[in-house]
Amino acid sequence: MQNESAILALADGTVFHGKSIGASGDGVGELVFNTAMTGYQEMLTDPSYAEQIITLTAAHVGNTGCNPEDNESTKIWAKGLVIREYANLASNYRKTESLSNFLKRNNTVAISDIDTRALTHKLRDFGSINSCISTNIENTDHCIQLAKNFSGLDGADLAVKVSREVIECWHEGLGEWGYNSKPLQFHVVVYDFGVKNSILKILYDLGCHITIVPAKTPSKEVLQMQPDGIFLSNGPGDPKACDYAITTTREFLNANIPILGVCLGFQILALACGAKSVKMKFGHHGANHPVVSTDMLRKVFITSQNHGFTIDEKTLPDDLIISHRSLFDNSLQGIIHRHRPALGFQGHPEASPGPHDIEVIFNQFINLMTEYKYSE
């Protein structure tokens, strides 16, 4: 197919020239790189990528097209996509459209023919940088200025922007890609900070009747629903900006209700216990991140990760036990509360895309709810 030209302009003045494979126009956000070999559709529709531009280190992208079943939400949340080489011919029995059509239909800019190795080296050495993808190639200075003017993610509360606005129930499992659904025996309230569909499907298959609530739902309203457990979802932005969620989580801890937090939810749980978060240089984005358990088994899990903030270990309160660490940089990956039925994991136990090694986290949550519900 014939592609129009496009540019990737960085806030430091660097400009890459390539071809447009998405919508026409501009896309501005924080530029990050993801090392996963597959899963571009899941990444694009993951609300955790709101206000970010994704660079894929995989050399060939688009080979399998797109299909409705692999969406992690109702639309593309990423601000843009950067790749090396676009596969014009997509082949997969589940494919309903090409990646290019999917991007255009969702009004998302994307650029190919970029030296993603050089770009990734730059991001690794200097950190994530605000950037702009544009088909307006005649006005490079304007694109650089758009990147410079982007406010960034530090201090940004994006959870409220991606969250549902009304309470919903969820009644769908993984289907042919999962396991037989168990009878619904637990009522789980999911706080939607940008929750992925795969998380909801796994919880449903594990026997959870799911109520999804908006990010700012008061704890009093949720407690009236008599939940067996609270799930704090993944999501975008700076956790310390979610003061409403931190306060609500602290109230659930005091109520002694089982809690599982993942990704942003993990950070919110830690902050509710008194820890502090910090912005990472370039974050963790990929499906090959090894973490190790801190117990006697020292078991290693290959996990999917997508976060640009982390918990500062020096601020971790005594109430929290470190359960997992990253084998890349030794950063915190898991916590367990000493006195409350609460645990958290920094990565994505649902994967999608990625390996399912750490799905055991969901089973631990089920065990907490079982003890909570049937102990009396």
Beta strands, then each sheet from edge to edge (+ up, - down):
strand 1: 5-10
strand 2: 15-20
strand 3: 26-34
strand 4: 52-56
strand 5: 60-61
strand 6: 80-82
strand 7: 85-86
strand 8: 109-112
strand 9: 129-134
strand 10: 168-170
strand 11: 186-192
strand 12: 208-214
strand 13: 229-232
strand 14: 259-262
strand 15: 277-293
strand 16: 300-311
strand 17: 320-326
strand 18: 332-337
strand 19: 342-345
sheet 1: 1+ 2- 8+ 6+ 4+ 3+ 9- 1+
sheet 2: 5+ 7+
sheet 3: 10+ 12- 11- 13- 14- 19- 18+ 17- 15+ 16-
end
